[in-house]
Amino acid sequence: MHRVTITVDDDLMQQIDSVIAARGYQSRSEAIRDLARAGLQQDAVAVASPNCVAALVYIYDHDVRQLPQKLTNFFHDHHVLSVSTLHVHLDHGRCMEVTILRGPTAQVRAFGEHIIAERGIYYGRLFVAPMEDASTN
């Protein structure tokens, strides 16, 4: 077994502690291991399929320096993968976007992971479903 030290913000720690209490975990380590396993299992679902359809959901701070411009440019650079995007203003500073993606699984995953990793993204999740032929409309 390996010991790993991580830093999380207060809001995320509260969420993790809520999961611990709700599910009756004996320790944070057990909860975090299970959450990591769940994420790895979800990733494994579509790995075997060469093509997929996906929903990329993320919440971001539109006041973070150049983030909206970076997101727009990245979507334009990958327009072939993006089918449609819904943009919602949550409050004065935060927006939520849901984007439907379609194409080669590796490219869709790389695109989604890049968006989620951007500074200023509060929350991000990529839901991937295997698809026989990504070119089918």
C-alpha positions in Angstrom: 0.0 0.0 0.0 1.2 3.5 -0.8 0.7 6.7 1.2 -0.3 9.7 -1.0 -0.7 13.3 0.2 -3.2 15.5 -1.7 -4.4 19.0 -1.2 -8.1 19.8 -1.7 -10.1 22.9 -1.2 -12.6 23.3 1.7 -15.7 22.8 -0.4 -14.4 19.5 -1.9 -13.4 18.3 1.5 -16.9 19.0 2.8 -18.3 17.0 -0.1 -16.0 14.1 0.6 -16.9 14.2 4.3 -20.6 14.2 3.4 -20.0 11.0 1.3 -18.1 9.5 4.2 -21.0 10.2 6.6 -23.8 9.2 4.3 -22.1 5.9 3.3 -20.7 5.0 6.7 -17.0 4.9 5.8 -14.6 4.2 8.6 -12.0 6.6 7.1 -11.3 9.2 4.5 -8.8 6.8 2.9 -11.5 4.2 2.3 -13.9 6.7 0.8 -11.2 8.2 -1.5 -10.1 4.7 -2.6 -13.7 3.8 -3.5 -14.3 7.1 -5.3 -11.1 6.6 -7.3 -12.1 3.0 -8.2 -15.5 4.3 -9.4 -13.8 6.8 -11.6 -11.5 4.2 -13.0 -14.4 1.8 -13.7 -16.4 4.6 -15.5 -13.3 5.3 -17.7 -13.0 1.6 -18.5 -16.5 1.4 -19.9 -15.8 3.1 -23.2 -12.1 2.3 -23.6 -12.7 -0.8 -25.7 -14.9 1.1 -28.2 -13.0 3.0 -30.9 -15.9 5.6 -31.2 -18.2 7.2 -28.7 -20.7 9.8 -27.9 -20.2 11.8 -24.7 -21.6 14.5 -22.5 -19.1 17.0 -21.1 -20.5 18.9 -18.1 -18.5 21.7 -16.4 -18.9 24.7 -14.3 -16.5 27.6 -14.6 -15.7 31.1 -13.4 -16.1 33.3 -16.5 -14.0 36.0 -14.7 -10.8 33.9 -14.7 -8.3 35.6 -16.9 -8.9 34.6 -20.6 -10.8 31.4 -19.7 -13.8 32.1 -21.9 -11.5 32.9 -24.8 -9.4 29.8 -24.2 -12.5 27.6 -24.1 -14.0 29.2 -27.3 -10.7 28.8 -29.1 -10.3 25.2 -28.0 -13.9 24.3 -29.1 -13.3 26.0 -32.5 -10.0 24.0 -32.9 -12.0 20.8 -32.2 -15.3 21.6 -33.9 -15.5 18.2 -35.5 -16.0 16.6 -32.1 -18.5 19.1 -30.7 -22.1 18.4 -31.7 -23.9 21.0 -29.5 -23.4 23.1 -26.4 -25.8 24.4 -23.8 -24.6 27.5 -21.8 -26.3 28.4 -18.6 -25.5 31.5 -16.4 -25.7 30.2 -12.8 -24.9 33.5 -11.1 -22.9 36.7 -11.8 -19.6 34.9 -12.0 -20.3 31.2 -12.8 -21.5 29.4 -15.9 -22.3 25.8 -16.6 -21.9 24.2 -20.0 -23.1 20.9 -21.3 -21.5 19.8 -24.5 -22.4 16.7 -26.6 -19.3 15.2 -28.2 -19.0 12.5 -30.8 -16.0 10.9 -32.4 -13.0 8.7 -31.8 -13.0 7.8 -28.1 -9.3 8.8 -27.5 -9.9 12.2 -29.1 -13.1 12.8 -27.2 -11.5 11.8 -23.9 -8.4 14.0 -24.5 -10.7 16.9 -25.4 -12.9 16.5 -22.3 -9.9 16.0 -19.9 -8.2 19.1 -21.3 -11.3 21.3 -20.7 -11.8 19.9 -17.2 -8.1 20.5 -16.3 -8.2 24.2 -17.2 -7.7 26.7 -14.4 -11.0 28.2 -13.4 -13.1 25.1 -14.0 -14.8 24.3 -10.7 -16.4 21.0 -11.6 -16.1 18.8 -14.7 -17.2 15.4 -15.7 -17.1 13.5 -18.9 -19.8 10.8 -19.4 -18.7 8.5 -22.3 -20.9 5.9 -24.0 -19.5 3.5 -26.6 -20.8 3.9 -30.1 -20.6 1.5 -33.1 -20.1 4.2 -35.8 -19.4 7.8 -34.7 -20.2 9.1 -38.2 -23.8 8.1 -38.0 -26.2 11.0 -37.5 
